[in-house]
C-alpha cells in the first residue's frame, strides 16, 4: 500500500513542480480558471461540462509531458543536436495541436449559447 501512496505523492510533486517552473502551465491554469468561470456563467449541460473538463485535463497532461520531454533531452545532451531539437519541437507541437483543437471545441460549445 505504501508503494501506491508514494506513487501519488511523486505525481503530485511533479504537478506542483510544473506549476512552479513552467510558465505555460501557469498560463493554462489561468485559462482554465477563466473557462470554468465562463462555463458556470453560461450554464453548460452535463455533457458539455464533461467535454470542457476533459479538454482542460488533457491540456495539463500534454503540458506536463512536454516539460518532461524537455528535461530528458536536456539531461541527455547539453550540446546542440538536431534530434534533441526535433524531440522538443515535436512535444511542443503536440501541445499546440491540442490547444488549437481545444479552442475550436470550446468555441463550438460556447458561441451558440452566447448568441441565443
C-alpha positions in Angstrom: 0.0 0.0 0.0 2.9 2.4 0.8 4.2 2.0 -2.8 0.8 3.3 -4.2 0.7 6.2 -1.8 4.3 7.1 -2.7 3.3 7.0 -6.4 0.6 9.5 -5.9 2.9 11.7 -3.8 5.5 11.7 -6.6 2.9 12.6 -9.2 1.6 15.5 -7.0 5.2 16.7 -6.6 5.6 16.7 -10.4 2.4 18.7 -10.8 3.5 21.2 -8.1 7.0 21.5 -9.6 5.5 22.0 -13.1 3.3 24.8 -11.8 6.2 26.5 -10.1 8.6 26.2 -13.0 6.6 26.2 -16.3 5.1 29.5 -17.4 3.0 27.8 -20.0 1.4 25.5 -17.4 0.6 28.6 -15.2 -0.9 30.2 -18.3 -3.1 27.2 -18.9 -4.1 27.2 -15.2 -5.2 30.9 -15.6 -7.0 30.0 -18.8 -8.7 27.0 -17.1 -10.0 29.2 -14.3 -11.5 31.6 -16.8 -13.1 28.8 -18.8 -14.6 27.2 -15.7 -16.0 30.6 -14.7 -17.5 31.1 -18.1 -18.8 27.6 -18.0 -20.6 28.3 -14.8 -21.9 31.6 -16.1 -23.1 30.1 -19.4 -24.8 27.1 -17.8 -23.4 24.2 -19.6 -25.1 20.8 -19.8 -23.5 17.8 -18.0 -22.1 16.5 -21.3 -20.6 19.9 -22.1 -19.0 20.1 -18.7 -17.5 16.7 -19.2 -16.0 17.8 -22.5 -14.7 21.1 -21.1 -13.1 19.3 -18.1 -11.6 16.6 -20.3 -10.1 19.3 -22.6 -8.6 21.2 -19.6 -7.2 18.0 -18.0 -5.8 16.9 -21.4 -4.1 20.3 -21.8 -2.4 20.0 -18.4 -1.3 16.4 -19.2 0.2 17.5 -22.5 2.0 20.4 -21.0 3.4 18.2 -18.2 4.6 15.7 -20.8 6.1 18.4 -22.9 8.1 19.6 -19.8 9.2 16.0 -19.1 10.5 15.6 -22.7 12.4 18.9 -22.5 14.1 17.8 -19.2 15.0 14.4 -20.5 16.5 15.9 -23.7 18.4 18.4 -21.6 19.6 15.6 -19.3 21.0 13.6 -22.3 22.8 16.4 -24.0 23.8 20.0 -23.4 25.2 20.3 -26.9 23.1 21.3 -29.9 21.8 18.1 -31.5 19.2 18.1 -34.3 17.4 15.1 -32.8 17.2 16.8 -29.5 15.7 19.9 -31.1 13.2 17.7 -33.1 12.2 15.9 -29.9 11.5 19.2 -28.1 9.7 20.7 -31.2 7.5 17.6 -31.6 6.5 17.7 -28.0 5.7 21.4 -28.2 3.8 20.8 -31.5 1.6 18.2 -29.7 0.7 20.8 -27.1 0.0 23.4 -29.8 -2.3 21.0 -31.8 -4.2 20.0 -28.6 -4.6 23.7 -27.6 -5.9 24.6 -31.1 -8.4 21.8 -31.1 -9.5 22.5 -27.6 -10.1 26.2 -28.5 -12.1 25.1 -31.5 -14.2 22.8 -29.5 -14.7 25.5 -26.8 -16.0 27.9 -29.5 -18.4 25.2 -30.8 -19.7 24.8 -27.3 -19.9 28.4 -26.2 -20.7 30.6 -29.2 -24.2 29.1 -29.9 -25.1 29.6 -26.2 -23.9 33.2 -26.2 -25.7 34.1 -29.4 -29.1 32.9 -28.2 
